[in-house]
Amino acid sequence: MSQLDIVGTLYNHAAAPHPDERIALAESEGPFILADAKDAPRWLGLDYGGRWKTWVLGPLASLPMIPWPKFDRFHRHKHEAEGAYVALRGAIETCMVGAPIIEKPGAGESPEARYAGVYPQESDGEANPIGFLMMDECNDYDFAVHMTKGMACLRGGNYDGPRMVSYRPPPAACTVATKKGINDRIDHIVLVFHPGPDDQREFIRDGLRGAGPDGNHVDVKIDCMSGVIVAFWSRLSGRDMLGHYDDPAMGLCNDGLVKAGGAMAIPERLEGFEARKAGPGAWAFIVNPGKWTSRWWYTDTSDGAGLSACIFSRDGAEPFNPDLDCSMPGILKPEDMPPDPMQAAQSRMKEIATDKATQMVQDQFDDMFGQYMPAAVMERWKRWAQEKLYALVAGCVSTVLIGLLILGILGLVVVVSVVKMMMG
């Protein structure tokens, strides 16, 4: 029995170029995004949704006068980007006295963008620039490309959105494999990148035995509570793919995900993309809800190309590889968990009520007989009264229950008799 089931491939590039050079460049590569289906519509791909960036391009960017990371490259608001742009320009003017900085209107994507060429000192601005300074809107795809060096945690919908995993292999067809767990739902999603000529499918089915963390990438944790995870190329818009559903998880299940066995490629819903795409750009999976962790694994291969994988697993799932630790630190096993707080509170309330009733009986004995009886005799009376009180309560409860049972039997006999008389 295989450890992993191969279900298909996932592509992060187009087979044919787009006529727009900017879009063609974006479709040449890009990270994959893995997210809860309910969160994926917050990812906008090449559309703009509020992110801004300031940037220095060209040889100027590598000079020590550029005070990265003092100035953030990405910003939540336009005024923050403008502030960084002005500060960067001031730093360049201070360090390169006499170097012309010439604004170039209309050079950015946004009408509000600012773009300036920096020229050699004492030049008239006609020589070749040594760099460019810019402030412009930034789409989610551009943000993912710049922020993902292998694997990263990003947020959809600017900086206040849900957490998502960004996995960036080179442009390729990644093999998609899964492993089901409890409730016949998926507990592991694995994206495997292998550029070499050898067929690695048996190695993948065997659970990537021999592979392991390379130590250069951090794990990324996200929540998945809808029960459906989507993995898609960051160039695509989650809003376009899933925004037409009121509930993306339920919509995908109703549109064939259940019939497909819990894993299927989904339409990219990108105009004109069918003619350019190399293969599926998005997949959906029915999974067990919970916290999920993404890990980067690597191993050498016999063809010398190497193999890397994004292993996305539910915390607490049964691992498919002996070196894969899916345990949840700090989470106790059911038998080791403390009592339920509500049950403990109810038990404590019963104890308090019993103690108060017992104390009331003892106080009444003290008031009525305490002054006439020795202390030792009084203590024995108290214990006797307490025992009798419990016995009396238990007897009353038993009597009531027996009475109700007898009445129920008599009522049943009467009903049966009446029915027989009516039928006779």
N, C-alpha and C positions, 0 to 999 in steps of 0.2 A: 504494500500500500504506500502511495507516494505521500511525502510530507507536505508538498505544496501542489496545488492544481493550477496549471497554466490556463488562463482564460482568454488571452489575446495580446495585443500590442497597443502602445500609446505613443503618439508622435508629438515632438515639440518643434516641428519645422514644416514648411510647405514644400511641395514637390516642384511647383512652378512659381516664378516670381510674380508679385503684384505689380501692376503698371506704375503705381505710386512708389517712388524710390524710398520714401520714409517707411511706408508699410512693408515693402519688400525687405528692408533691413530688419524690421521687427520680426518678420516671419522666417528669418534665417536661423533662429535659435530661441531660447528662452526657458526659464524654469517651469516646473510643474507646480501646481497649487493643489494641496489636499485639504479639504475642509468639510465641516458638517454641511449637509445639503441646505439647511435653513439659513446658514451664514454665507454660502457661496454667492448669492445675488449681490452681496456687498462688494464683490470684486468686479472692476469695470474694464479690465484689459487695456485697450488702447484709448478708451474714453477718459475724459477728464472729470474728476470728481472733487477737487478741492486741494489736492497736493500742489506744492510749489517747490522749486529747487533753485539754488544758486550754484554756479559751477565755474571753474576755470579750466579752459581747454588749451591744448598745445604744450610746447616746451615750458611755458610759464608755470604750468601746474606743478612741475617737479622742483621748482626753485624754493629754497628755504624761506623766502620772503612771504610765501603763501601760508598763513598760520592755521592750517588744518591741524587738529580738529576744533580749533577755537570757534570757527564759524561752521554751523551745521549746513550740510548740503541740502537737506530736505526740511520743509516747513509746513506747518498745518495751515497757516494763514498768509495771505499776500503781504501784509505789512511786516511780518517777520522776515520774509524773503527780501523785501526791499531794504530792510535794515542791514541784513547781511551783505547785500550787494553794495550798499554805500560804504560799509566798513571795509569790505574787500578792496574796493576801488581806492579808498583812503590809504590802506596798507601798501598797495602797489605804488601809488603816487609818492608815498614817503620813502619807499625803498628804491624807487627808480625815478629820481628827480629828472624832469625834462622829457620823460618818455610820453609821447602823445597817446591819449586814450580817446578814441573816436567812437561815439555812439552810432549804431547802425539801426535806424528805425525799421520795423516790419520784418526783422530777421528771425523772430521767434515764432512759436506755435500760437501763442495768445496775443491779442492786440495790445495787452498790457505788459508784454514782455520787454525786457531791456537787454540789449546785446551790444557789446563794445569790443573793438579790436585794440590790442595793446601793441605799440610799435617800438622799434629800437630808439634808445635815447638820441636826442638831437636830430631825429629824422623829421620829415615833413608829413608823415602819415601815408606816404605812397610806397614805402618799402614793404616787404613781406612782413606781416605781423608775427610777433613772437608768442602770441597767445590771445585768447578771447575770454572775456568775462561776460557771464550771462545770468539773467534771472527770468524764469519762465514757469508756466504751469507744467506739472509732471503727471503723467498717467500712471496707472497701477503697474502696467507692464515695465515701463522704464524704471520705476521704483524697485521692482523685484529683481531686474537685471543688475542694478547697481548694488543692491543690498545682499544678494545671495552669492556667497562664495562656497558653493557646495550645498549647504543646507542652512535655513534660517527660519525664524518665526516672524511673520509679517502680520499686519492687521489690515483687513479689508475696510473700505470706506474711510479713507484718511487714517488718522492715528487713534481714533476712538472706537474702531470697529472690532469685530471678533478676531481671535487668534486663528491663524492659518499656517500650514507648513509650506515652505517653498523649497523644492528640491531641484537642483540645477545640474543635470548631466550635459555633456556635449550634445549637439544636434544628432538625434538618433531615433530609432524605433526601440523603445524600452519594452521588454517583456513584462506582462502583467500577470502576477500569480497571487493566489489567495489560499487561505486555510480556514475552514469553518470550525466553530467551537460549539458552545452550548446553544440550545434552541435551534440548531442547524443554521445559525447565522455566522457571518464571517468575523473572525477574531484577528486575522492578519492580512494586510495588503502589502504586496512586495512589488516594487518597480526595479527591474534589473537592466543595467546598461552594460553591454559587451560589444566592443567594436571589432573584435577579432573574427577570423574566418571559421573557427571551430564552433560546432553546435553545442551550446551549453544547456540545452533543455533538460537533459537527464540530471545534470548537476543542480539545476534549479528545483526539479521535482524531488530530489533527494534532500532538500532543505538547506542548500548552500553550505554543506558540511565542509569545514576548513576555512570558511570566511569568518570575518570578525570586524570589530570596530578598528578604524585606522588611527584613532587618537587625535585626529585633526579637526573633527567636527563635533559640535555639541548636540545632545538630544533635544528634541522639541516636543513639548506637550500641549495638547489642545483638548477641549471638551467636545464630545459628540453625543448629544442627547436625543436627536431626532431618530436615530436608528438607520440613517442613510449617510454615507460619505461619498463625496464626488472628488475625482482626481482629473485635472484638466490643465491644458497648456495655458500659461499665464497671458499669452497674447489674446485669448478668448475672453469674452465678457460673461461672467456668471449671471449678471442681470439679464442679458439677452437669452441665455440658455434656460434659465429657471425662473425669471421674473414673472412669467405669465401664470405661474402656479400660485394659488393662495397659500398652499402648504407644499413646498418643493419635494419633501420626502414622500408624502402621500401621493402627490402627482406623479412622481417617477414610478412608484409602485403600481399605480393604476395604469400607467402607460407601458407596461411590459416588464418592469424590473422583477416582479414576483414570478411571472411566467418564465423569465430567462434564468431562473435559479438563483437570483440574488446578485448577479454581476452582468452588466451589459454596457456596451458603448452607447453614448447618448448623442443626439444631434447637436452640432455646434451652433446652429442658428446664426450663421454668419453669411451675409449675402455674398454670393459669388465664390465662396470658399470651397464648395464641392469640387470645382474644376481645378483647384490648385492644391488641395490637400494631399499629403502622402499617405494618410491613413487616419484612424480615429484620433481625435484630439481631446476626447473627454470620456470618462467612464463613471458609472455609479455602482455602489455596492450596498447591499443590505447587511448591516453589522449589528453587533451587540452594543447597546449604548454604554457610555462610561467615559473615562479619561483614556486618551490614546497617546502613545509616544512614538515619535519618528526617530529612527536611528540610521546612521550611515555606516554601511559595511563594505569591505573590500577584500579581494583575494587575487593572487596571481593566477594566471591560466597557462596551459601548456603552449598556446599560440603566442604567448608573450604580450598579449593586448591588455590583460587584466580585466577584472570584473568588479563593478561597484553596484550597490543596491541601496534603495531606500526601503527600510523595513518599518512599516507602520502597524503597530500592534496595540491591542487593548490592554491596559494595565490589569493584571490578574489573570490573563488568559494562559492556557496551557501552551508552552513554547513548542515550536516545531523543530527547533535546533537546540542541542544541549548547551550551547554557549549563549543562548538568548535568554536574558533575565527579564521576565515580564512581571516580576513581583511588584507589589505596591508598598514601598517603605512607609512604616507608620500605620498601616492598615492591618488590624487584627483579624485573625481567623474567627469564624462565628462562635466556636466553642470558647475562645479566649476573650470575647467581647464582654464588657460590663453589662449589668442588667439594664433593661430598657428604662429610661428616666421616668416615663409615665407610670409604668408598673411599680417602680420603686416609690414614687410619690403616693400612689394609691395605697400601697402596703403600709407606708408610714402613717397615713391618715387613719387607717383602720386601727393601728396600734395605739394612736393617740386617743381615739374614741373609746377603745376598750379600757385604757388606763383611766380615763376620766370617769367612766361608769363605775369601775372598781373603787376608785377613790371616793366617789359619792356614797356608795354603800358603806364603806369603812367610816366615813364621817358621820353618817346617820347612826351607826352602832355606837360610836364614841359619844354622840350627843345623848342617846337614849339610855345606854347601860354603863358607859365608862365610869361614872361616879359611884356605881354600886358594886363593881366587880374588880378583883385584883388584875394587875397588868397581864400576868401570864394567862389567866383564864380569858381575858379580853382578846388577847392575841389569837388563842385557839378559836374563839367565836368568830373572829374576823375571817380566819382561813376557812372555817366551816361555811360561813355565809357566802364567801366568794365561790366555793365549790358548788354550793346549792344553787347559787344564782346562775352559774353556767349550766347546771343540770336542768334547772327550771326552764331556762331559755331554750335549751336543746329539746326538752320534752314538749314545750309549746309548739315549736316549729315542726317537730315530728307529728304531733297530733293534728295540726292544721294540714300538713301534707297528706296524712292518711285519710282525713275527712274529705279532702278534695278528691282523692282517688276513689273513695267509696261513692261520692256523689257522681263522679264521672261514669262509674260502672252502672249505677242505678239509672242515670240518664240514658245511657246506651241501651239498657234493657227496655226501658219505656219506649224509646224510639223504635226499636226492633219490633216490639209487641204491637205498637200502633200500625206500623207498616204491614205486619201480617194480617191484622184485622181488616185493613183496607183492601188488601189483595184477596182475602177470603170472602 
